[in-house]
Each structure stands twice: as C-alpha cells, then as structure tokens.
Amino acid sequence: MLGSNPNIVAILQARMSSSRLPGKVLLDLAGRPVLAWGVERARRSRFVDRVIVATTTEAADDPIVAFCQARGYPWWRGHPYDVLDRFYQAARHFQADIIVRLTADCPLIDPELIDATVEALLQQGADFAANRLPPPWRRTYPIGLDVEVCTFNALERAWREATAPHQREHVMPYLYEVEGRFHTVILNAEADYGQVRWTVDTPQDLEVVRKLVALLGERDDFNWREALAVWQAHPELAALNAQIPHHTYTDVDERFGGGDIPELGASA
C-alpha cells in the first residue's frame, strides 16, 4: 500500500553507445546537452520529488557521470543491457515508492504529461500507468513524450519474475504485455498524434528537434501543445524524419544475449 505522501522518483536512463546516434545524450541542443533538457524539464513536474540519471557501469558512460556531477544531478550506474535491474537497483537505493521511467532521448518531455500519468496511477490505484505503449500497440501522443509510471512493488515483482531479454532491456513490458497480470492504465490524447516524431534517435531526429526548438525561441519551458502548434505550422519538419522506423517493444540490443543477466531475483 502506498502512503499518503509517496516518494516519487523519476529515473531517466542514458548511455553513450546508441547504435543509431552514438553519444546522442550529450550532443548539443540549443546550447545545452540533450540530457540536460530531459532532466530540467522533468524537474518541473509537480509530483516528482527527484530526477535520477541512470547510466551504465561501462567506461564509455563516464562522461555522463562527469556531466551529472558537474551539474549536481543525482546519478546511478548499473547493468548496460539489463535496464530493469538498473532501474530496480536505483529505485531501491533512492527509496522510491513510485517510479517514473523516462529516457534521455526524449528532451522535449512534458512535465504536465508526467503529472497526468502519475495522477492516473494514484487515482486509480494502478500498478502501472503510461501515456503510450510501443508498437504493436497504438499510441496517440507524439513519440518523444513517453512516460511510464509504476509502483515499487510492481517493479520489484517484474525484476524477480521477468526473464526474457526484451523484458529486461525495456524495463516495463512485464507490467503490460499480458492483460490482467497487473492493473494498468493508458492515457490517450484527444486526437491521434502518434506519428509525430520528437525523439532523438538518429541524426535526422536531432536536426528536427533542433529546428523545432529554434522555432520555439530556444525556450525550455514550452508545453507539448505549443510545440505541436509550431510543428503543424511547419510541415517541412515532419518530412525530415518521417521515414525513420520506430523500435518495437521486443527489439533488443544485439549485444544483449541474455546470458549476462544478473542473478534474477537475487538481492544486490
């Protein structure tokens, strides 16, 4: 049972070794690294008590830790591919009652959507809430505004029981891929904007987001509806990354064969 004042921790996963755009989380976006945009925008949430950057123990991710130390961002280092274990260990360390999963390639994340998703979980007494699910499920919010929220108890159960590589790498599939396993809530926009792509996963994506932010005056306090209005007024932006395929929830890093998963369900 959650108390009347649960500790709500946003965990933003970040690593340097992206296959399609290496080092993307520290690339420049209007004078600041992409990662800084995600952290600072998430910090504007009314519900989130703390934003943690969760990176890996690999030496390649030392620059992320150095950046967090320089900026005073709390951070955690964990397994490179078993991201579920990385989240669980971070959540346990920071004594989270509710976990908000964010990714560093979503610099335009909207604190209002974070709050709406957290509120849905609390009001409905759910185990898991999200404003999107990955393909093959339908989504209505733009790609790049992705929020997933779960209770610590649900995350711990997934950590103990999930064994498939995609369940470990994508953190929360175990919570939603089997209907009825958990109490889940999905939020939808009033119209279908699911093909709008604001994530930063390729060079084309980065170009799009840079141009969109420039059209917004390089502010970092806009909400997603303001960004959408600018996007709709400039259809040339969508053409720049319209052909980029979006990952499905069963895609896994080819380096993650599953054999190097930590002892599942073991205390660490």
C-alpha positions as CSV (number, residue, x, y, z in Angstrom):
1,M,0.0,0.0,0.0
2,L,1.2,3.5,-0.8
3,G,1.3,6.0,1.9
4,S,-0.3,9.4,1.8
5,N,3.0,11.0,0.7
6,P,4.8,8.6,-1.6
7,N,8.4,9.2,-2.7
8,I,8.1,9.7,-6.4
9,V,11.4,9.3,-8.3
10,A,11.9,9.9,-12.0
11,I,14.6,7.7,-13.4
12,L,16.0,8.9,-16.7
13,Q,18.0,6.3,-18.5
14,A,21.0,7.4,-20.5
15,R,24.0,5.9,-22.2
16,M,26.6,6.9,-24.8
17,S,26.6,3.8,-27.0
18,S,23.4,4.4,-29.0
19,S,23.6,2.3,-32.2
20,R,21.9,4.9,-34.5
21,L,23.4,8.1,-33.0
22,P,26.4,7.4,-30.7
23,G,26.8,9.9,-27.9
24,K,23.4,11.5,-28.5
25,V,22.6,12.3,-24.9
26,L,25.5,14.8,-24.7
27,L,25.1,16.3,-28.1
28,D,24.1,20.0,-28.2
29,L,20.5,21.2,-28.3
30,A,20.2,25.0,-28.2
31,G,23.4,25.4,-26.1
32,R,22.9,22.5,-23.7
33,P,23.3,18.8,-23.9
34,V,20.2,16.7,-24.8
35,L,20.4,15.1,-21.4
36,A,20.1,18.4,-19.6
37,W,16.9,19.2,-21.4
38,G,15.3,16.0,-20.2
39,V,16.4,16.4,-16.6
40,E,15.4,20.1,-16.3
41,R,12.0,19.6,-17.9
42,A,11.3,16.6,-15.8
43,R,12.2,18.6,-12.7
44,R,9.3,20.9,-13.4
45,S,6.8,18.1,-12.5
46,R,4.6,18.9,-9.6
47,F,4.7,15.3,-8.4
48,V,8.2,14.2,-8.9
49,D,10.4,14.5,-5.8
50,R,13.7,13.7,-7.5
51,V,15.1,13.1,-11.0
52,I,17.9,10.5,-11.2
53,V,20.1,9.8,-14.2
54,A,20.6,6.1,-14.6
55,T,23.6,5.2,-16.8
56,T,25.8,2.1,-17.0
57,T,29.0,0.8,-15.4
58,E,30.8,0.9,-18.8
59,A,33.7,3.2,-19.1
60,A,32.1,4.8,-22.2
61,D,29.5,6.3,-19.9
62,D,32.0,8.0,-17.6
63,P,31.2,11.4,-19.4
64,I,27.6,11.1,-18.4
65,V,28.6,10.7,-14.7
66,A,31.0,13.6,-15.0
67,F,28.3,15.7,-16.5
68,C,25.9,14.8,-13.8
69,Q,28.5,15.6,-11.1
70,A,29.2,18.9,-12.7
71,R,25.5,19.8,-12.8
72,G,24.6,18.4,-9.4
73,Y,22.3,15.8,-10.9
74,P,21.8,12.6,-8.8
75,W,23.0,9.5,-10.8
76,W,23.2,5.8,-10.6
77,R,25.3,3.3,-12.6
78,G,24.1,-0.2,-13.4
79,H,23.9,-3.0,-15.9
80,P,24.4,-1.9,-19.5
81,Y,21.7,-4.1,-21.0
82,D,19.6,-5.4,-18.1
83,V,18.0,-2.0,-17.7
84,L,15.3,-3.5,-15.5
85,D,17.9,-4.4,-13.0
86,R,19.5,-0.9,-13.3
87,F,16.1,0.7,-12.6
88,Y,15.3,-1.6,-9.7
89,Q,18.6,-1.0,-8.0
90,A,18.3,2.7,-8.5
91,A,14.8,2.8,-7.2
92,R,15.7,0.7,-4.2
93,H,18.8,2.9,-3.4
94,F,16.7,6.2,-3.6
95,Q,13.8,4.6,-1.7
96,A,11.2,5.2,-4.4
97,D,7.6,4.3,-3.8
98,I,6.6,5.3,-7.3
99,I,9.0,5.2,-10.3
100,V,8.6,7.4,-13.4
101,R,10.6,5.9,-16.3
102,L,12.0,8.5,-18.8
103,T,14.6,8.2,-21.5
104,A,17.4,10.7,-22.3
105,D,16.5,10.7,-26.0
106,C,13.2,12.5,-25.2
107,P,14.5,16.1,-24.5
108,L,11.0,17.6,-25.0
109,I,9.4,15.5,-22.3
110,D,6.5,17.5,-20.8
111,P,6.1,17.8,-17.0
112,E,2.4,18.2,-17.5
113,L,2.2,14.7,-19.1
114,I,4.4,13.3,-16.3
115,D,2.0,14.7,-13.8
116,A,-1.1,13.4,-15.6
117,T,0.4,9.9,-15.8
118,V,1.4,9.9,-12.1
119,E,-2.1,11.2,-11.2
120,A,-3.8,8.5,-13.2
121,L,-1.8,5.8,-11.4
122,L,-2.6,7.3,-7.9
123,Q,-6.3,8.0,-8.6
124,Q,-7.0,4.5,-10.0
125,G,-4.8,2.6,-7.6
126,A,-3.0,1.1,-10.5
127,D,0.3,-0.8,-10.7
128,F,1.4,0.8,-14.0
129,A,0.3,3.8,-16.0
130,A,1.6,5.2,-19.3
131,N,0.8,7.7,-22.0
132,R,1.9,5.3,-24.7
133,L,2.8,1.7,-25.4
134,P,5.4,0.8,-28.0
135,P,4.5,-0.9,-31.3
136,P,2.5,-3.0,-32.0
137,W,0.2,-1.1,-29.6
138,R,-1.5,2.1,-30.7
139,R,-0.2,5.4,-29.3
140,T,-1.8,8.9,-29.5
141,Y,0.9,11.2,-28.0
142,P,3.9,12.2,-30.1
143,I,6.9,9.9,-30.0
144,G,9.3,11.6,-27.6
145,L,6.8,12.4,-24.9
146,D,6.9,8.9,-23.4
147,V,6.1,8.4,-19.7
148,E,5.8,5.1,-17.9
149,V,5.0,5.0,-14.2
150,C,4.8,2.1,-11.8
151,T,4.8,1.3,-8.1
152,F,7.9,0.0,-6.5
153,N,6.1,-3.3,-5.6
154,A,5.2,-3.8,-9.3
155,L,8.8,-3.0,-10.4
156,E,10.2,-5.4,-7.8
157,R,7.9,-8.2,-9.0
158,A,8.9,-7.6,-12.6
159,W,12.6,-7.7,-11.5
160,R,12.1,-11.0,-9.8
161,E,9.9,-12.7,-12.4
162,A,10.8,-11.3,-15.9
163,T,13.3,-13.4,-17.8
164,A,13.0,-12.6,-21.5
165,P,15.7,-10.2,-22.8
166,H,13.2,-7.7,-24.1
167,Q,11.5,-7.6,-20.6
168,R,14.9,-6.8,-19.0
169,E,16.1,-4.3,-21.6
170,H,12.9,-2.3,-21.9
171,V,12.2,-2.3,-18.2
172,M,8.4,-2.4,-18.0
173,P,7.0,-4.8,-20.7
174,Y,6.4,-7.4,-18.0
175,L,3.9,-5.0,-16.5
176,Y,1.7,-4.5,-19.5
177,E,2.3,-7.3,-22.2
178,V,-0.1,-9.8,-20.5
179,E,-3.5,-8.5,-19.9
180,G,-4.6,-8.9,-16.3
181,R,-1.2,-9.6,-14.8
182,F,-1.2,-6.0,-13.3
183,H,-3.7,-3.2,-13.0
184,T,-2.7,-0.9,-15.9
185,V,-3.9,2.5,-17.1
186,I,-3.2,4.0,-20.5
187,L,-3.7,7.7,-21.2
188,N,-4.6,9.0,-24.7
189,A,-4.6,12.4,-26.3
190,E,-7.8,13.9,-27.6
191,A,-6.6,13.2,-31.2
192,D,-4.1,10.8,-32.7
193,Y,-0.7,12.4,-32.9
194,G,1.1,9.1,-32.7
195,Q,3.1,9.6,-35.9
196,V,4.7,12.9,-34.8
197,R,8.3,12.1,-34.0
198,W,10.2,14.2,-31.4
199,T,12.6,11.6,-30.1
200,V,16.3,11.9,-30.8
201,D,17.5,8.5,-32.1
202,T,19.1,9.4,-35.4
203,P,20.9,12.4,-37.0
204,Q,17.6,13.3,-38.8
205,D,15.8,13.3,-35.5
206,L,18.3,15.6,-33.9
207,E,18.0,18.0,-36.8
208,V,14.2,18.0,-36.4
209,V,14.3,18.7,-32.7
210,R,16.9,21.4,-33.1
211,K,14.8,23.2,-35.7
212,L,11.6,22.8,-33.6
213,V,13.3,24.2,-30.5
214,A,14.7,27.1,-32.6
215,L,11.2,27.9,-33.8
216,L,10.1,28.0,-30.2
217,G,12.7,30.6,-29.4
218,E,15.1,28.1,-27.8
219,R,13.0,28.3,-24.6
220,D,12.8,25.2,-22.5
221,D,9.5,26.0,-20.7
222,F,7.1,25.3,-23.6
223,N,4.5,22.6,-23.3
224,W,3.7,19.9,-25.8
225,R,0.7,21.7,-27.2
226,E,2.8,24.8,-28.0
227,A,5.3,22.6,-29.7
228,L,2.5,20.8,-31.7
229,A,1.2,24.1,-32.9
230,V,4.6,25.1,-34.3
231,W,5.0,21.6,-35.7
232,Q,1.7,21.8,-37.5
233,A,2.6,25.2,-38.9
234,H,5.9,23.8,-40.3
235,P,5.1,20.6,-42.2
236,E,8.6,20.6,-43.6
237,L,9.8,19.4,-40.2
238,A,7.9,16.1,-40.3
239,A,9.3,15.3,-43.7
240,L,12.9,15.3,-42.3
241,N,12.4,12.1,-40.2
242,A,9.2,10.7,-41.5
243,Q,10.9,7.5,-42.8
244,I,12.7,6.6,-39.5
245,P,11.3,3.3,-38.2
246,H,10.3,3.2,-34.6
247,H,11.5,0.4,-32.3
248,T,9.1,-2.3,-31.2
249,Y,9.0,-3.5,-27.6
250,T,10.6,-6.8,-28.5
251,D,13.7,-5.2,-30.1
252,V,16.8,-5.8,-28.1
253,D,20.4,-4.8,-28.4
254,E,22.3,-7.5,-30.3
255,R,24.9,-7.3,-27.6
256,F,22.4,-8.5,-25.0
257,G,22.2,-12.2,-25.5
258,G,20.6,-12.7,-22.1
259,G,23.4,-14.8,-20.7
260,D,24.9,-12.0,-18.7
261,I,21.8,-11.0,-16.8
262,P,22.5,-10.7,-13.1
263,E,21.0,-13.4,-10.9
264,L,17.3,-12.7,-11.3
265,G,15.5,-12.0,-8.1
266,A,18.7,-12.0,-6.1
267,S,19.5,-9.2,-3.6
268,A,22.2,-6.9,-4.6
